[in-house]
Amino acid sequence: MRTALEIVLWLSAGLIVWTQLGYAAALALLARVLAPAGPERDARHRRSPDRGGAHQVPASTPTSLLPLSLIVAAHDEERVIAAKVQNALALDYPRELLELIVACDGCSDQTAARAREAGADLVLELPRGGKIRAQDAAVERARGEIVAFSDANALWEADAARALTGAFADPRVGYACGQVRFVRAIEDRPAEAQGAANQEGIYWRYELGVRALESRLCSITAGNGAIYATRRDRYIVVDPIMGHDLSLPFKMVKRGLRAVYVPTARASEKMVPTLIGEFARKRRMMSHTWPIVLRGGMLAPRGYPPGYALMIFSHRLLRYCTPALHALALAANVALLLLGAGPLYVVTFDLQIALLLAAALAGPLPIRPLLIARYYVLTVASPAAGLWDWLRHGTSPAWEAAEGTR
């Protein structure tokens, strides 16, 4: 009995450490060994100047730009849609090659009118069907060879479209995702006034580093909704509750294409200001994620190269199962203490309780180490909460703007 409990504890702890830290370290080591920097590689490829690794484009690739349709799905975005349209039309991209489509998903406000006034090329007024169906409708009307997608509150840097579409000069690439940077929605306010400030920026920088390594070695395992693109003739229609961020990369890989990260294609959007708001956002995201994992084809290994299968297991499946791994580790630790296990298991128990205590103290004492602990606990809890929501009442394809991001 004791041996079995020890196996459960150490295996659970080992898998947690692997998915949170070990996986990234292993990718970095592999990237150094398999794709070392230096004159020999630089003679074969032109690297992105962004740090941390990036999609590599063969030096002989032609630089001619491809016709681009930029699609913005919007639901009641009258406050920000004009600024988004103006931002899109100001991109450093030939106007004759750029088509801007705003797909209004059951809007009850002035989103459509303001998008037209701001200069959008095509505004679709659709019944409420969710973001994915609005994007599907826009792709059907799009004329560009490349279809790119963005959120109404995400602003692209001037050269972002050129950088993003440049990835498709490589015929192996079917999906490209840019870099979104989160900026604080509330400036110069103490954490107490924000109800414990969100620490998403710290995690996101780490996540982008991992994404760059995945892209450099094989393909990324997830994208983001602020800035991404695919070839129009390779666009995949998915279940409306299964977002593109997670569905498209692995489905492209299964079709023999690459899904890459282009860090020089940059966008920015407002961060959810509070930790509780961030937990609610992640909980909603995870209610859309579990259908993809369990019945959307992610777990079916057919079509995955072995290395990519390990990436999916390490970065996706284990990450989403982390709540269960933590629960197993704590339960096994308690059982070992009840069986009179030695001082080592007192230490492991104390460490787990310390993490929970630090997270609890972040409310009345919002200092950075405690806030990070609370962010970690809430982030780890979100897959479990999202799974509960999906199993209990399903997931709606409709979406609402996250608190404080407009």
Buried (B, 14 or more C-beta within 10 A) or exposed (E): EEEEBBEBBEBBBEBBEBBBEBBBEBBBEBBEEEBEEEEEEEEEBEBBEBEBBBBBBEEEBEEEBBBBBBBBBBBBBBBBBBBBBEBBBEBEBEEEBBBBBBBBBBBEBBBBBBBBEBEBBBBBBBEBBBBBBBBBBBBEEBEBBBBBBBBBBBBBBEBBBBBBBBBBBBEEBBBBBBBBBBEBBBEEEEBEEBBBBBBBBBBBEEBBBBBBBBBBBBBBBBBBBBBBBBBBEBBBEBBBBBBBBBBBBBBBBBEEBBBBBBBBBBBBBBBBBBBBBBBBBBBBBBBBBBBBBEEBBBBEEEBBEEEBBBBBBBBBBBBBBBBBBBEBBBBBBBBBBEEEBEEEBEEBBEEBEEBBEBBBBBBEBBEEEBBBBBBBBBBBBBBBBBBBBBEEEEBBBBBEBBBBBB
